[in-house]
């Protein structure tokens, strides 16, 4: 089930259970997982993309093993807020994934998530080689943390 808003996503989720954040690139998928209380996102791994069926099977294997209760896909909006070809590809990925899993799926504006991840890795004095290895799943962590913070805010206001 694709949830277009954080409100719809929150309504579709059980009260507890980890969420997964995805940073979909053309060559890789960055993956982050939250704790079951949904307070902290932790970068997990980067998956080298092959083709959709293989990628989806790998993702669903990980999410099943980790008992994930919902998926947050980074939506690569243009800086002016419009949606370009990469957003269309992300939405198509979500529609195809929706056919394979009952998990609720939503989107989070990922503008500048990779920039923030890169900055954090530079501040941590991470080598260029190591940054290249981890940037995608660190960016997925930023995407997921954004949604976790939004959900926490919604629960405290509602």
N, CA, C and O of each residue as an XYZ file, in Angstrom:
632
protein
N       0.827     -1.164      0.000
C       0.000      0.000      0.000
C       0.886      1.247      0.000
O       1.731      1.420      0.878
N       0.685      2.099     -0.982
C       1.453      3.344     -1.064
C       0.674      4.444     -0.349
O      -0.490      4.702     -0.658
N       1.326      5.076      0.595
C       0.731      6.165      1.374
C       1.367      7.469      0.911
O       2.578      7.644      1.042
N       0.581      8.368      0.382
C       1.117      9.613     -0.178
C       1.460     10.659      0.881
O       2.209     11.596      0.603
N       0.922     10.508      2.091
C       1.207     11.493      3.136
C       1.733     10.801      4.391
O       1.467      9.617      4.600
N       2.478     11.527      5.229
C       2.912     10.950      6.509
C       1.732     10.532      7.377
O       1.828      9.541      8.101
N       0.607     11.274      7.321
C      -0.586     10.911      8.104
C      -1.115      9.543      7.682
O      -1.414      8.701      8.530
N      -1.232      9.322      6.380
C      -1.725      8.040      5.878
C      -0.756      6.913      6.239
O      -1.178      5.808      6.583
N       0.538      7.201      6.159
C       1.555      6.213      6.508
C       1.441      5.838      7.987
O       1.458      4.658      8.335
N       1.325      6.839      8.848
C       1.199      6.584     10.290
C      -0.034      5.744     10.583
O       0.017      4.828     11.403
N      -1.147      6.054      9.911
C      -2.382      5.277     10.112
C      -2.234      3.825      9.676
O      -2.887      2.942     10.232
N      -1.380      3.569      8.683
C      -1.194      2.214      8.146
C      -0.208      1.382      8.959
O      -0.141      0.164      8.790
N       0.559      2.028      9.842
C       1.595      1.327     10.603
C       1.064      0.761     11.906
O       0.156      1.333     12.509
N       1.631     -0.374     12.352
C       1.354     -0.815     13.722
C       2.039      0.154     14.694
O       2.875      0.955     14.276
N       1.699      0.089     15.968
C       2.254      1.024     16.949
C       3.770      0.913     17.098
O       4.452      1.914     17.319
N       4.289     -0.297     16.978
C       5.727     -0.516     17.151
C       6.287     -1.307     15.983
O       5.540     -1.937     15.234
N       7.586     -1.271     15.833
C       8.265     -2.051     14.804
C       9.148     -1.162     13.969
O       8.806     -0.011     13.698
N      10.282     -1.688     13.562
C      11.236     -0.888     12.791
C      10.712     -0.505     11.413
O       9.884     -1.195     10.819
N      11.225      0.617     10.930
C      10.967      1.057      9.565
C      12.271      0.969      8.793
O      13.351      0.988      9.384
N      12.175      0.873      7.477
C      13.359      0.872      6.619
C      13.321      2.105      5.739
O      12.266      2.490      5.236
N      14.482      2.723      5.556
C      14.620      3.850      4.653
C      15.455      3.434      3.464
O      16.451      2.726      3.617
N      15.056      3.872      2.269
C      15.760      3.504      1.040
C      16.183      4.750      0.280
O      15.393      5.671      0.073
N      17.435      4.761     -0.130
C      17.955      5.788     -1.024
C      18.205      5.088     -2.351
O      19.210      4.398     -2.519
N      17.282      5.270     -3.295
C      17.353      4.569     -4.576
C      18.229      5.336     -5.551
O      17.886      6.440     -5.974
N      19.339      4.754     -5.897
C      20.197      5.321     -6.929
C      20.081      4.478     -8.182
O      19.380      3.466     -8.189
N      20.763      4.885     -9.246
C      20.705      4.102    -10.480
C      21.551      2.839    -10.384
O      21.239      1.837    -11.028
N      22.630      2.874     -9.577
C      23.529      1.723     -9.454
C      23.431      1.023     -8.108
O      23.829     -0.134     -7.977
N      22.901      1.723     -7.101
C      22.851      1.161     -5.746
C      21.558      1.543     -5.046
O      20.849      2.459     -5.464
N      21.270      0.820     -3.973
C      20.173      1.158     -3.065
C      20.767      1.230     -1.670
O      21.256      0.229     -1.146
N      20.726      2.404     -1.074
C      21.154      2.564      0.310
C      20.017      2.156      1.209
O      18.862      2.484      0.940
N      20.334      1.432      2.294
C      19.321      0.911      3.199
C      19.656      1.277      4.633
O      20.780      1.076      5.092
N      18.670      1.815      5.333
C      18.802      2.124      6.755
C      17.610      1.509      7.480
O      16.547      1.316      6.890
N      17.796      1.203      8.766
C      16.746      0.583      9.582
C      16.618      1.378     10.879
O      17.607      1.878     11.414
N      15.393      1.486     11.371
C      15.188      2.149     12.662
C      15.082      1.093     13.763
O      14.963     -0.104     13.501
N      15.130      1.576     14.990
C      14.837      0.696     16.119
C      13.322      0.475     16.158
O      12.583      1.149     15.440
N      12.854     -0.460     16.985
C      11.426     -0.788     17.003
C      10.574      0.333     17.592
O       9.367      0.382     17.351
N      11.186      1.236     18.362
C      10.457      2.383     18.910
C      10.407      3.541     17.912
O       9.719      4.534     18.146
N      11.121      3.415     16.823
C      11.157      4.399     15.727
C      11.711      5.756     16.164
O      11.167      6.809     15.833
N      12.818      5.693     16.923
C      13.425      6.959     17.332
C      14.744      7.229     16.621
O      15.087      8.391     16.400
N      15.498      6.183     16.254
C      16.818      6.372     15.654
C      16.954      5.532     14.384
O      16.646      4.340     14.367
N      17.423      6.185     13.328
C      17.719      5.483     12.071
C      19.192      5.118     12.053
O      20.042      5.938     12.399
N      19.497      3.900     11.653
C      20.882      3.447     11.551
C      21.166      2.969     10.133
O      20.465      2.092      9.629
N      22.181      3.530      9.481
C      22.558      3.031      8.155
C      22.904      1.541      8.247
O      23.586      1.118      9.181
N      22.444      0.763      7.299
C      22.664     -0.686      7.359
C      23.615     -1.179      6.275
O      24.670     -1.737      6.576
N      23.243     -0.974      5.016
C      24.088     -1.479      3.931
C      23.690     -0.852      2.607
O      22.647     -0.211      2.484
N      24.551     -1.057      1.625
C      24.281     -0.617      0.259
C      24.174     -1.862     -0.607
O      25.039     -2.738     -0.576
N      23.112     -1.921     -1.368
C      22.856     -3.047     -2.263
C      23.193     -2.606     -3.683
O      22.701     -1.578     -4.148
N      24.033     -3.382     -4.376
C      24.340     -3.111     -5.786
C      23.139     -3.523     -6.613
O      22.692     -4.667     -6.532
N      22.618     -2.615     -7.399
C      21.431     -2.918     -8.189
C      21.767     -3.834     -9.358
O      22.812     -3.710     -9.997
N      20.845     -4.758     -9.615
C      20.960     -5.655    -10.751
C      19.737     -5.433    -11.640
O      19.799     -4.663    -12.598
N      18.637     -6.096    -11.329
C      17.368     -5.783    -11.984
C      16.291     -5.827    -10.914
O      16.511     -6.358     -9.825
N      15.124     -5.268    -11.222
C      14.125     -5.055    -10.180
C      13.809     -6.312     -9.375
O      13.788     -6.255     -8.145
N      13.565     -7.436    -10.027
C      13.186     -8.659     -9.315
C      14.229     -9.090     -8.293
O      13.890     -9.487     -7.178
N      15.484     -9.011     -8.675
C      16.579     -9.396     -7.779
C      16.708     -8.378     -6.644
O      16.871     -8.750     -5.482
N      16.633     -7.101     -6.989
C      16.737     -6.040     -5.977
C      15.604     -6.153     -4.955
O      15.837     -6.075     -3.748
N      14.380     -6.337     -5.446
C      13.214     -6.428     -4.561
C      13.317     -7.649     -3.661
O      13.011     -7.567     -2.472
N      13.744     -8.776     -4.210
C      13.880     -9.992     -3.401
C      14.882     -9.783     -2.270
O      14.635    -10.194     -1.137
N      16.004     -9.148     -2.573
C      17.029     -8.863     -1.557
C      16.466     -7.930     -0.484
O      16.637     -8.181      0.709
N      15.802     -6.863     -0.901
C      15.212     -5.912      0.050
C      14.183     -6.588      0.952
O      14.189     -6.405      2.170
N      13.301     -7.371      0.337
C      12.241     -8.008      1.119
C      12.790     -9.087      2.046
O      12.230     -9.335      3.114
N      13.883     -9.729      1.640
C      14.541    -10.695      2.526
C      15.078     -9.975      3.774
O      14.894    -10.445      4.897
N      15.730     -8.854      3.565
C      16.283     -8.081      4.684
C      15.162     -7.544      5.564
O      15.232     -7.651      6.789
N      14.128     -6.966      4.953
C      13.046     -6.387      5.749
C      12.287     -7.455      6.524
O      11.838     -7.208      7.643
N      12.142     -8.625      5.947
C      11.485     -9.729      6.656
C      12.328    -10.174      7.852
O      11.815    -10.350      8.957
N      13.624    -10.351      7.614
C      14.542    -10.771      8.678
C      14.567     -9.753      9.820
O      14.657    -10.128     10.989
N      14.486     -8.469      9.476
C      14.546     -7.385     10.467
C      13.172     -7.018     11.028
O      13.060     -6.114     11.856
N      12.125     -7.718     10.577
C      10.737     -7.488     11.014
C      10.291     -6.041     10.801
O       9.652     -5.437     11.662
N      10.643     -5.503      9.638
C      10.298     -4.141      9.271
C       8.787     -4.019      9.071
O       8.151     -4.917      8.519
N       8.221     -2.897      9.525
C       6.772     -2.695      9.449
C       6.360     -1.642      8.416
O       5.165     -1.454      8.186
N       7.314     -0.956      7.791
C       7.001      0.039      6.773
C       8.253      0.491      6.046
O       9.360      0.380      6.572
N       8.076      1.007      4.825
C       9.196      1.426      3.984
C       9.080      2.904      3.624
O       8.016      3.387      3.238
N      10.202      3.607      3.762
C      10.268      5.026      3.422
C      11.269      5.178      2.274
O      12.461      4.919      2.446
N      10.787      5.592      1.122
C      11.653      5.771     -0.043
C      11.984      7.248     -0.203
O      11.098      8.102     -0.187
N      13.260      7.533     -0.356
C      13.672      8.905     -0.620
C      13.166      9.337     -1.979
O      13.365      8.641     -2.975
N      12.507     10.494     -2.019
C      11.979     11.023     -3.273
C      12.885     12.164     -3.729
O      12.911     13.225     -3.104
N      13.633     11.949     -4.825
C      14.634     12.935     -5.271
C      14.022     14.116     -6.021
O      14.135     14.223     -7.242
N      13.376     14.994     -5.267
C      12.728     16.178     -5.835
C      13.787     17.126     -6.402
O      14.934     17.133     -5.955
N      13.386     17.919     -7.384
C      14.243     18.993     -7.877
C      14.290     20.090     -6.815
O      13.401     20.173     -5.968
N      15.308     20.915     -6.857
C      15.447     21.959     -5.841
C      14.276     22.936     -5.838
O      14.010     23.566     -4.815
N      13.569     23.077     -6.960
C      12.413     23.984     -7.006
C      11.120     23.306     -6.533
O      10.046     23.906     -6.583
N      11.230     22.049     -6.073
C      10.067     21.329     -5.554
C       9.317     20.514     -6.588
O       8.362     19.816     -6.248
N       9.731     20.588     -7.843
C       9.067     19.807     -8.890
C       9.635     18.386     -8.914
O      10.678     18.097     -8.327
N       8.915     17.519     -9.610
C       9.349     16.132     -9.750
C       9.868     15.896    -11.156
O       9.207     16.230    -12.139
N      11.055     15.317    -11.243
C      11.653     15.019    -12.532
C      11.666     13.521    -12.801
O      10.945     12.769    -12.144
N      12.475     13.078    -13.757
C      12.542     11.665    -14.132
C      12.946     10.743    -12.976
O      12.452      9.619    -12.888
N      13.840     11.203    -12.086
C      14.254     10.339    -10.969
C      13.102     10.104     -9.996
O      12.998      9.020     -9.420
N      12.239     11.092     -9.802
C      11.050     10.903     -8.957
C      10.110      9.883     -9.604
O       9.554      9.018     -8.928
N       9.944     10.001    -10.926
C       9.082      9.059    -11.639
C       9.623      7.634    -11.497
O       8.848      6.693    -11.324
N      10.939      7.473    -11.569
C      11.544      6.146    -11.421
C      11.325      5.615    -10.000
O      11.063      4.426     -9.816
N      11.430      6.484     -9.004
C      11.210      6.073     -7.613
C       9.758      5.658     -7.406
O       9.481      4.648     -6.759
N       8.841      6.434     -7.950
C       7.413      6.082     -7.819
C       7.092      4.765     -8.546
O       6.272      3.977     -8.075
N       7.735      4.536     -9.678
C       7.538      3.273    -10.407
C       8.085      2.105     -9.580
O       7.457      1.049     -9.507
N       9.258      2.297     -8.957
C       9.831      1.271     -8.088
C       8.842      0.952     -6.968
O       8.614     -0.218     -6.659
N       8.254      1.983     -6.358
C       7.296      1.783     -5.267
C       6.067      1.009     -5.750
O       5.601      0.097     -5.068
N       5.542      1.370     -6.926
C       4.368      0.658     -7.460
C       4.683     -0.812     -7.699
O       3.859     -1.679     -7.405
N       5.865     -1.099     -8.229
C       6.252     -2.493     -8.469
C       6.470     -3.237     -7.152
O       6.084     -4.398     -7.024
N       7.084     -2.576     -6.182
C       7.337     -3.191     -4.878
C       6.031     -3.452     -4.133
O       5.900     -4.453     -3.428
N       5.069     -2.548     -4.292
C       3.764     -2.668     -3.636
C       3.081     -3.992     -4.001
O       2.338     -4.554     -3.197
N       3.337     -4.480     -5.209
C       2.733     -5.735     -5.665
C       3.328     -6.953     -4.955
O       2.736     -8.032     -4.966
N       4.503     -6.774     -4.335
C       5.227     -7.893     -3.731
C       5.177     -7.933     -2.211
O       5.603     -8.915     -1.605
N       4.657     -6.869     -1.583
C       4.678     -6.809     -0.127
C       3.440     -6.085      0.403
O       2.944     -5.150     -0.226
N       2.945     -6.524      1.565
C       1.821     -5.814      2.187
C       2.280     -4.599      3.011
O       1.448     -3.858      3.536
N       3.603     -4.394      3.125
C       4.113     -3.293      3.941
C       3.665     -1.948      3.374
O       3.670     -1.754      2.158
N       3.274     -1.012      4.257
C       2.988      0.334      3.771
C       4.276      0.992      3.267
O       5.346      0.820      3.852
N       4.153      1.738      2.188
C       5.284      2.415      1.543
C       4.951      3.899      1.462
O       3.833      4.270      1.106
N       5.910      4.736      1.789
C       5.713      6.174      1.638
C       6.986      6.807      1.112
O       7.993      6.129      0.903
N       6.931      8.109      0.901
C       8.050      8.854      0.339
C       8.472      9.964      1.286
O       7.662     10.491      2.049
N       9.759     10.312      1.224
C      10.276     11.436      1.999
C      11.168     12.259      1.081
O      12.047     11.719      0.410
N      10.943     13.546      1.056
C      11.736     14.452      0.235
C      13.204     14.315      0.627
O      13.588     14.640      1.751
N      14.008     13.839     -0.292
C      15.412     13.562      0.040
C      16.366     14.656     -0.407
O      17.582     14.460     -0.393
N      15.831     15.810     -0.804
C      16.726     16.884     -1.223
C      17.786     17.126     -0.160
O      17.480     17.278      1.023
N      19.001     17.156     -0.590
C      20.176     17.436      0.241
C      20.539     16.324      1.232
O      21.443     16.522      2.043
N      19.879     15.175      1.200
C      20.256     14.086      2.115
C      21.669     13.591      1.822
O      22.428     13.314      2.751
N      22.033     13.476      0.549
C      23.377     13.029      0.210
C      24.401     14.091      0.592
O      25.510     13.764      1.017
N      24.034     15.361      0.443
C      24.928     16.448      0.855
C      25.170     16.377      2.367
O      26.305     16.499      2.827
N      24.091     16.179      3.136
C      24.219     16.079      4.596
C      25.048     14.863      4.987
O      25.875     14.938      5.896
N      24.828     13.738      4.302
C      25.590     12.526      4.586
C      27.076     12.739      4.292
O      27.942     12.348      5.074
N      27.347     13.367      3.148
C      28.739     13.648      2.759
C      29.410     14.557      3.789
O      30.556     14.326      4.175
N      28.701     15.580      4.227
C      29.243     16.513      5.217
C      29.563     15.786      6.536
O      30.617     16.000      7.134
N      28.640     14.931      6.972
C      28.856     14.185      8.212
C      30.068     13.260      8.092
O      30.860     13.143      9.027
N      30.204     12.612      6.952
C      31.339     11.714      6.753
C      32.655     12.491      6.683
O      33.681     12.022      7.177
N      32.627     13.664      6.078
C      33.832     14.503      6.044
C      34.211     14.961      7.457
O      35.386     14.955      7.824
N      33.207     15.356      8.240
C      33.472     15.793      9.614
C      34.033     14.657     10.459
O      34.790     14.883     11.403
N      33.648     13.431     10.104
C      34.160     12.259     10.823
C      35.509     11.816     10.275
O      36.045     10.785     10.681
N      36.056     12.605      9.345
C      37.361     12.330      8.751
C      37.400     10.963      8.054
O      38.390     10.235      8.136
N      36.306     10.636      7.371
C      36.215      9.373      6.645
C      36.991      9.486      5.333
O      36.898     10.499      4.639
N      37.743      8.461      4.999
C      38.535      8.492      3.768
C      37.621      8.532      2.545
O      36.460      8.129      2.611
N      38.160      9.024      1.429
C      37.385      9.113      0.191
C      36.861      7.729     -0.216
O      35.705      7.595     -0.620
N      37.704      6.712     -0.110
C      37.297      5.352     -0.486
C      36.148      4.868      0.402
O      35.173      4.302     -0.092
N      36.265      5.091      1.698
C      35.222      4.650      2.638
C      33.934      5.450      2.423
O      32.842      4.888      2.519
N      34.042      6.744      2.136
C      32.849      7.554      1.869
C      32.084      6.985      0.683
O      30.857      6.887      0.722
N      32.802      6.609     -0.368
C      32.162      6.045     -1.553
C      31.423      4.750     -1.221
O      30.377      4.458     -1.802
N      31.971      3.978     -0.285
C      31.359      2.707      0.098
C      30.092      2.891      0.924
O      29.172      2.079      0.823
N      30.025      3.939      1.738
C      28.933      4.067      2.707
C      27.946      5.197      2.430
O      26.912      5.272      3.094
N      28.233      6.078      1.471
C      27.420      7.275      1.292
C      25.945      6.960      1.068
O      25.086      7.669      1.592
N      25.630      5.918      0.306
C      24.233      5.619     -0.014
C      23.438      5.198      1.214
O      22.315      5.666      1.406
N      23.998      4.317      2.056
C      23.208      3.919      3.220
C      23.237      4.962      4.331
O      22.335      4.994      5.167
N      24.260      5.815      4.352
C      24.232      6.953      5.280
C      23.144      7.932      4.832
O      22.411      8.460      5.668
N      23.029      8.179      3.534
C      21.952      9.035      3.014
C      20.584      8.431      3.327
O      19.651      9.159      3.666
N      20.454      7.109      3.216
C      19.198      6.437      3.575
C      18.871      6.677      5.047
O      17.704      6.817      5.411
N      19.901      6.726      5.890
C      19.699      7.028      7.304
C      19.125      8.422      7.505
O      18.247      8.617      8.345
N      19.620      9.402      6.733
C      19.085     10.764      6.813
C      17.629     10.807      6.354
O      16.802     11.484      6.965
N      17.322     10.093      5.292
C      15.948     10.029      4.783
C      15.031      9.446      5.855
O      13.994     10.023      6.181
N      15.426      8.299      6.395
C      14.601      7.628      7.397
C      14.471      8.470      8.659
O      13.386      8.548      9.235
N      15.556      9.102      9.098
C      15.491      9.914     10.313
C      14.524     11.088     10.136
O      13.835     11.476     11.079
N      14.477     11.648      8.935
C      13.515     12.715      8.660
C      12.091     12.250      8.880
O      11.296     12.954      9.504
N      11.757     11.063      8.372
C      10.406     10.526      8.555
C      10.152     10.174     10.017
O       9.066     10.438     10.534
N      11.137      9.583     10.691
C      10.962      9.243     12.113
C      10.657     10.497     12.930
O       9.763     10.492     13.776
N      11.404     11.567     12.671
C      11.176     12.818     13.395
C       9.777     13.358     13.110
O       9.101     13.846     14.015
N       9.344     13.271     11.856
C       7.992     13.730     11.498
C       6.935     12.908     12.207
O       5.978     13.471     12.740
N       7.081     11.582     12.227
C       6.101     10.718     12.890
C       6.047     10.997     14.392
O       4.967     11.013     14.982
N       7.209     11.217     15.011
C       7.254     11.542     16.440
C       6.509     12.837     16.697
O       5.730     12.927     17.646
N       6.739     13.844     15.862
C       6.055     15.126     16.010
C       4.545     14.939     15.882
O       3.780     15.507     16.661
N       4.117     14.146     14.904
C       2.692     13.930     14.678
C       2.040     13.242     15.878
O       0.923     13.585     16.266
N       2.747     12.265     16.464
C       2.194     11.550     17.628
C       2.088     12.477     18.831
O       1.129     12.375     19.597
N       3.047     13.377     19.018
C       3.015     14.267     20.190
C       1.988     15.383     20.011
O       1.511     15.947     20.996
N       1.643     15.709     18.759
C       0.653     16.769     18.507
C      -0.765     16.229     18.449
O      -1.729     16.973     18.624
N      -0.889     14.912     18.200
C      -2.219     14.332     17.998
C      -2.717     13.722     19.209
O      -3.825     13.184     19.220
